[in-house]
């Protein structure tokens, strides 16, 4: 069994490193994908807001795009559009957001 932490390539694909001794051949692959706690979200990740932010006029459940990651994931700048005519830029804490499905 190989356990590895992967980061998606620019096209969204994941590439699993194989030991050199395996060379070429056919393999059965089982995948379980889970976000890692403590690993910051990447810029351009699509996230969902977990709670209302009334001061910023953004509601729980809205989706947005991470446009900046502060200090290794200590905070995030997220752009929400919703039904607004202009995007709303909001600074949030990691507990305020989750990856959108």
C-alpha positions in Angstrom: 0.0 0.0 0.0 1.2 3.5 -0.8 0.1 6.4 1.3 0.9 9.8 -0.1 -0.2 13.4 0.1 -0.9 14.8 -3.4 -1.5 18.2 -4.7 -3.6 18.6 -7.9 -1.8 19.6 -11.1 -3.0 22.8 -12.8 -5.6 20.7 -14.8 -7.0 19.2 -11.6 -5.5 15.7 -12.1 -3.6 13.9 -9.4 -0.4 11.9 -10.2 0.6 9.0 -7.9 4.3 8.3 -7.6 5.2 4.6 -8.0 8.3 3.0 -6.7 10.9 2.5 -9.5 11.0 -1.2 -8.9 7.4 -1.4 -10.2 8.3 -0.1 -13.6 5.5 -0.3 -16.1 2.5 -2.6 -15.7 -1.1 -2.7 -14.8 -2.3 -1.8 -11.3 -5.6 -1.7 -9.4 -5.9 1.6 -7.6 -8.2 2.4 -4.8 -8.5 6.1 -3.7 -9.8 7.7 -0.6 -9.7 11.5 -0.8 -9.9 13.5 2.4 -8.8 17.1 3.2 -6.0 17.3 5.7 -6.5 19.3 8.8 -3.8 22.0 9.1 -3.1 22.1 5.4 -4.1 25.5 4.0 -6.5 25.8 1.1 -5.0 26.9 -2.1 -5.7 30.2 -3.9 -8.5 29.7 -6.4 -10.2 27.0 -4.3 -14.0 27.2 -4.3 -15.3 27.4 -0.8 -18.6 27.5 1.0 -19.3 29.9 3.9 -20.2 28.0 7.1 -21.9 30.9 9.0 -23.5 34.2 8.3 -21.3 37.3 8.3 -23.9 40.0 8.7 -21.3 42.9 8.8 -20.1 41.8 5.4 -23.6 41.0 4.1 -22.6 37.4 3.2 -24.8 34.5 4.2 -24.0 30.9 5.2 -24.0 28.6 2.2 -22.7 31.1 -0.3 -19.8 30.0 -2.4 -16.8 32.0 -3.1 -13.2 31.8 -4.4 -10.1 32.1 -2.3 -8.0 34.9 -3.7 -5.4 35.1 -1.0 -4.0 32.9 1.7 -2.6 34.6 4.8 0.3 33.2 6.8 0.1 29.5 5.8 -3.7 29.4 6.2 -4.2 31.5 9.3 -6.8 33.4 7.3 -8.2 33.8 3.8 -9.4 36.5 1.5 -12.5 35.2 -0.3 -14.4 36.7 -3.1 -18.2 36.1 -3.0 -20.5 37.1 -5.8 -23.9 35.6 -4.9 -26.7 37.7 -6.3 -24.8 40.9 -6.0 -23.9 43.0 -9.0 -20.3 43.4 -7.6 -18.1 40.8 -5.9 -17.8 41.1 -2.1 -14.2 40.6 -0.8 -14.2 39.2 2.7 -11.4 38.2 5.1 -12.4 34.9 6.9 -10.9 32.5 9.4 -10.3 28.8 8.5 -13.3 27.7 10.6 -15.6 30.0 8.6 -15.2 28.1 5.3 -15.0 24.6 3.8 -14.3 23.3 0.4 -17.4 23.4 -1.8 -18.6 20.2 -3.3 
